[in-house]
Amino acid sequence: MNANQLNAADQGVISSVIQRYIDGARSSGYETMAAAFHEQATIFGYLGDDLIAGPISVLFDWRQGNGPAMGLRAKIERIDVAGSVATVRLELDNWTGHRFTDLFTLLRVDGEWKIMHKVFHLHKIQ
């Protein structure tokens, strides 16, 4: 396998990891979403004037409080892979009435891609 083939294969696996995150947002529980993240993952971003920062459990708590996002529309805009690290830009619309841009960094840990960091932007709905 050459580098381009490896990169394409990694992009497919990374897409699957991000899809677990999306599926977890749409489902009744956060467990599917949690499987996409490393146990020490972090989150940063603003919800209104409030800085959300800390362990990824902050996201899971917010997700549980808002319930499933059944009408969520999601689109992976970009995946970049460099060996054992990757970045993903994900656009999300109608996450319980909110629109987000999520930026993820992933790391291949013990042969498995995991989200290590999530930084997000909450768009103002006009």
ROLUMLO-725439 format. One record per residue: residue in one letter; chain; residue number from 1; x, y, z of N, C-alpha, C, O in turn. Coordinates in steps of 0.001 Angstrom, whole numbers, plus 500000, padded with zeros to 6 digits. Layout:
residues N
A|A|NUM|X|Y|Z|X|Y|Z|X|Y|Z|X|Y|Z
...
END
This chain:
residues 126
M|A|1|500836|498823|500000|500000|500000|500000|500881|501240|500000|501823|501330|500788
N|A|2|500586|502200|499123|501385|503425|499116|500766|504444|500076|499722|504196|500678
A|A|3|501434|505598|500203|500993|506619|501161|499590|507119|500847|498800|507340|501765
N|A|4|499260|507303|499561|497924|507773|499198|496849|506756|499575|495769|507135|500027
Q|A|5|497138|505475|499393|496177|504445|499757|495979|504388|501268|494857|504236|501752
L|A|6|497083|504513|502010|496981|504531|503471|496160|505727|503935|495304|505598|504810
N|A|7|496422|506896|503345|495694|508103|503704|494201|507926|503429|493374|508298|504262
A|A|8|493848|507365|502277|492436|507141|501940|491791|506156|502913|490650|506352|503329
A|A|9|492511|505108|503271|491986|504130|504226|491761|504788|505587|490730|504574|506225
D|A|10|492738|505592|506029|492598|506301|507304|491413|507259|507261|490670|507363|508237
Q|A|11|491228|507957|506146|490110|508888|506038|488774|508159|506190|487847|508682|506809
G|A|12|488675|506964|505631|487450|506176|505787|487196|505793|507226|486063|505871|507701
V|A|13|488241|505377|507930|488098|504999|509344|487761|506236|510177|486912|506172|511066
I|A|14|488416|507346|509898|488149|508586|510628|486710|509037|510393|486041|509483|511325
S|A|15|486234|508924|509166|484826|509245|508879|483892|508404|509739|482874|508901|510221
S|A|16|484231|507142|509932|483417|506259|510769|483424|506712|512229|482399|506638|512908
V|A|17|484572|507178|512710|484659|507695|514082|483759|508922|514228|483017|509039|515202
I|A|18|483828|509825|513265|482997|511029|513312|481521|510661|513190|480670|511304|513805
Q|A|19|481214|509639|512408|479818|509200|512288|479299|508682|513625|478123|508871|513937
R|A|20|480151|508032|514424|479727|507598|515773|479337|508805|516622|478350|508773|517358
Y|A|21|480127|509862|516506|479823|511109|517215|478458|511645|516779|477626|511992|517617
I|A|22|478236|511708|515471|476967|512201|514926|475804|511311|515371|474771|511808|515820
D|A|23|475981|510000|515245|474932|509059|515650|474606|509213|517137|473447|509114|517539
G|A|24|475630|509453|517939|475419|509665|519371|474638|510929|519665|473876|510979|520630
A|A|25|474819|511950|518844|474051|513191|519010|472583|512954|518698|471704|513542|519328
R|A|26|472319|512092|517724|470941|511830|517293|470220|510811|518170|468989|510774|518175
S|A|27|470948|509992|518902|470342|508874|519634|469865|509298|521021|470063|510435|521449
S|A|28|469243|508365|521695|468695|508660|523017|469754|508629|524122|469502|509123|525221
G|A|29|470920|508065|523858|471984|508034|524855|473280|508541|524267|473412|508633|523046
Y|A|30|474232|508870|525107|475492|509425|524627|476584|508362|524468|477699|508691|524063
E|A|31|476291|507110|524775|477312|506069|524765|477953|505895|523388|479163|505689|523289
T|A|32|477149|505978|522328|477691|505861|520972|478678|506980|520722|479755|506752|520172
M|A|33|478320|508190|521123|479200|509344|520970|480481|509154|521774|481574|509421|521275
A|A|34|480354|508707|522986|481511|508553|523870|482547|507600|523293|483742|507768|523538
A|A|35|482111|506606|522532|483035|505634|521955|483983|506264|520946|485032|505692|520651
A|A|36|483636|507431|520410|484485|508107|519427|485649|508846|520085|486627|509178|519417
F|A|37|485552|509102|521376|486523|509940|522080|487503|509121|522912|487167|508053|523425
H|A|38|488708|509637|523034|489673|509102|523994|489178|509472|525387|488545|510512|525563
E|A|39|489453|508648|526351|488961|508896|527715|489496|510200|528309|488893|510742|529235
Q|A|40|490623|510716|527792|491189|511966|528304|490949|513144|527360|491628|514165|527465
A|A|41|489998|513016|526444|489701|514073|525485|489196|515329|526195|488710|515283|527325
T|A|42|489331|516458|525482|488906|517742|526026|487985|518469|525043|487902|518124|523864
I|A|43|487299|519482|525566|486388|520302|524759|486578|521769|525125|486806|522115|526285
F|A|44|486476|522638|524092|486571|524080|524296|485662|524790|523303|485561|524383|522146
G|A|45|485009|525838|523750|484185|526672|522887|483263|527520|523735|483219|527385|524957
Y|A|46|482529|528395|523073|481599|529279|523767|480159|528908|523457|479802|528698|522298
L|A|47|479337|528827|524488|477882|528760|524369|477392|530114|524861|477310|530358|526065
G|A|48|477067|530989|523916|476760|532369|524281|478006|533017|524830|479055|532999|524185
D|A|49|477903|533596|526028|479055|534229|526672|479828|533269|527569|480846|533644|528150
D|A|50|479348|532036|527683|479944|531075|528614|480997|530222|527926|480709|529530|526950
L|A|51|482227|530279|528447|483298|529423|527946|483075|528012|528472|482963|527792|529678
I|A|52|483013|527076|527558|482919|525664|527908|484331|525107|527731|484878|525137|526628
A|A|53|484913|524605|528803|486293|524133|528746|486486|523035|529774|486070|523151|530927
G|A|54|487132|521960|529324|487430|520906|530275|487364|519534|529665|487507|519376|528453
P|A|55|487146|518536|530502|487089|517158|530014|485865|516948|529124|484873|517667|529242
I|A|56|485940|515977|528252|484871|515722|527284|483559|515349|527958|482505|515418|527327
S|A|57|483600|514958|529213|482356|514666|529936|481441|515888|529989|480230|515744|530154
V|A|58|482010|517096|529849|481201|518315|529785|480246|518231|528588|479077|518600|528700
L|A|59|480745|517744|527442|479902|517564|526256|478811|516532|526529|477648|516753|526191
F|A|60|479176|515422|527129|478199|514367|527388|477090|514859|528321|475921|514520|528138
D|A|61|477463|515656|529316|476464|516215|530229|475532|517170|529482|474318|517132|529679
W|A|62|476099|518030|528620|475281|518957|527831|474353|518181|526909|473177|518516|526767
R|A|63|474889|517147|526288|474119|516303|525369|472938|515656|526093|471824|515636|525569
Q|A|64|473177|515133|527281|472115|514501|528056|471046|515525|528449|469856|515213|528444
G|A|65|471467|516732|528785|470522|517768|529185|469653|518261|528037|468515|518673|528260
N|A|66|470170|518225|526813|469431|518710|525644|468637|517613|524946|467767|517909|524127
G|A|67|468918|516380|525251|468206|515276|524609|468722|515010|523203|469633|515691|522730
P|A|68|468139|514018|522534|468608|513639|521201|468300|514723|520172|467280|515407|520252
A|A|69|469197|514860|519215|469056|515835|518125|468562|515093|516887|469307|514898|515927
M|A|70|467312|514689|516923|466752|513845|515869|466814|514500|514486|466962|513793|513489
G|A|71|466706|515823|514397|466725|516513|513109|468096|516997|512688|468215|517792|511756
L|A|72|469136|516525|513364|470500|516988|513094|470935|516665|511675|470793|515537|511203
R|A|73|471471|517688|511002|472104|517517|509688|473594|517762|509880|473992|518752|510492
A|A|74|474416|516857|509354|475852|516942|509560|476588|516708|508252|476181|515894|507424
K|A|75|477695|517451|508084|478512|517287|506888|479983|517419|507266|480408|518423|507838
I|A|76|480745|516386|506936|482192|516454|507108|482742|517306|505968|482633|516935|504799
E|A|77|483328|518439|506312|483866|519363|505310|485287|518999|504894|485668|519175|503737
R|A|78|486063|518493|505845|487467|518228|505534|488051|517237|506527|487745|517268|507719
I|A|79|488896|516361|506008|489712|515467|506831|491145|515591|506332|491410|515409|505144
D|A|80|492060|515897|507231|493493|515937|506913|494205|514927|507794|494007|514897|509009
V|A|81|495037|514100|507173|495771|513068|507897|497266|513289|507688|497726|513526|506571
A|A|82|498010|513206|508782|499470|513266|508734|500002|512168|509646|500226|512385|510837
G|A|83|500200|510984|509068|500702|509857|509857|499714|509433|510915|498647|508903|510606
S|A|84|500074|509667|512182|499241|509199|513295|498315|510276|513856|497658|510055|514873
V|A|85|498255|511451|513199|497365|512521|513647|496450|512938|512506|496778|512761|511333
A|A|86|495295|513494|512866|494345|513950|511858|493529|515103|512425|493397|515262|513638
T|A|87|492981|515906|511503|492031|516945|511870|490776|516773|511031|490828|516294|509898
V|A|88|489644|517171|511606|488354|517074|510920|487582|518360|511187|487543|518860|512311
R|A|89|486963|518888|510119|486014|519996|510263|484625|519449|509954|484391|518873|508891
L|A|90|483711|519641|510897|482360|519120|510784|481365|520267|510955|481445|521030|511917
E|A|91|480430|520380|510017|479359|521375|510104|478083|520666|510567|477694|519638|510013
L|A|92|477445|521231|511588|476245|520645|512176|475132|521684|512186|475332|522819|512618
D|A|93|473964|521286|511709|472828|522189|511698|471645|521507|512370|471372|520328|512146
N|A|94|470956|522271|513193|469774|521828|513925|470103|520797|515003|469425|519777|515132
W|A|95|471144|521075|515766|471413|520277|516964|470547|520907|518050|470961|521852|518721
T|A|96|469379|520386|518206|468336|520927|519096|468232|522444|518927|468207|523200|519898
G|A|97|468172|522862|517658|467982|524270|517331|469261|525074|517172|469200|526271|516892
H|A|98|470398|524456|517340|471674|525161|517262|472438|524766|515991|472250|523679|515445
R|A|99|473303|525677|515540|474209|525388|514422|475643|525529|514932|476010|526548|515517
F|A|100|476449|524485|514700|477826|524456|515183|478802|524164|514050|478462|523508|513066
T|A|101|480007|524660|514211|481172|524179|513469|482060|523517|514511|482464|524153|515485
D|A|102|482362|522245|514308|483246|521494|515205|484569|521244|514510|484606|520876|513336
L|A|103|485649|521445|515238|486985|521097|514770|487537|520054|515736|487571|520270|516948
F|A|104|487965|518930|515188|488469|517823|515991|489929|517555|515654|490353|517717|514509
T|A|105|490690|517146|516657|491988|516519|516408|491866|515081|516870|491291|514781|517917
L|A|106|492428|514199|516051|492397|512767|516348|493817|512238|516406|494728|512798|515796
L|A|107|493992|511169|517134|495270|510488|517271|495020|508991|517152|494045|508460|517685
R|A|108|495918|508328|516444|495828|506870|516380|496489|506326|517644|497707|506397|517808
V|A|109|495660|505782|518530|496123|505267|519819|495970|503755|519792|494865|503237|519631
D|A|110|497082|503051|519948|497063|501582|519919|496341|501068|518676|495590|500094|518743
G|A|111|496577|501735|517533|496022|501308|516262|494595|501752|515997|494026|501401|514963
E|A|112|493999|502520|516912|492606|502944|516765|492522|504472|516794|493096|505113|517675
W|A|113|491799|505054|515823|491611|506497|515783|490635|506922|516877|489552|506352|517014
K|A|114|491037|507939|517659|490199|508487|518728|490240|510012|518664|491276|510601|518357
I|A|115|489107|510641|518955|489067|512093|519066|489737|512483|520381|489380|511991|521452
M|A|116|490721|513381|520273|491452|513845|521453|490964|515210|521938|490931|515488|523136
H|A|117|490581|516065|520958|490152|517426|521285|488995|517828|520384|488958|517494|519199
K|A|118|488059|518549|520970|486972|519159|520211|486957|520637|520565|486889|521008|521737
V|A|119|487023|521482|519526|486843|522916|519675|485654|523263|518800|485564|522796|517665
F|A|120|484736|524079|519313|483523|524342|518551|483204|525822|518502|483641|526611|519339
H|A|121|482415|526172|517476|481872|527518|517342|480358|527384|517227|479861|526630|516391
L|A|122|479633|528107|518055|478175|528162|517995|477804|529375|517140|478119|530512|517494
H|A|123|477137|529127|516021|476727|530212|515131|475476|530877|515675|474607|530216|516244
K|A|124|475390|532176|515500|474161|532890|515858|473147|532617|514776|473443|532749|513588
I|A|125|471957|532238|515180|470870|531977|514225|470176|533317|513961|469747|534008|514884
Q|A|126|470081|533651|512709|469498|534956|512322|468014|534828|512130|467348|535811|511805
END
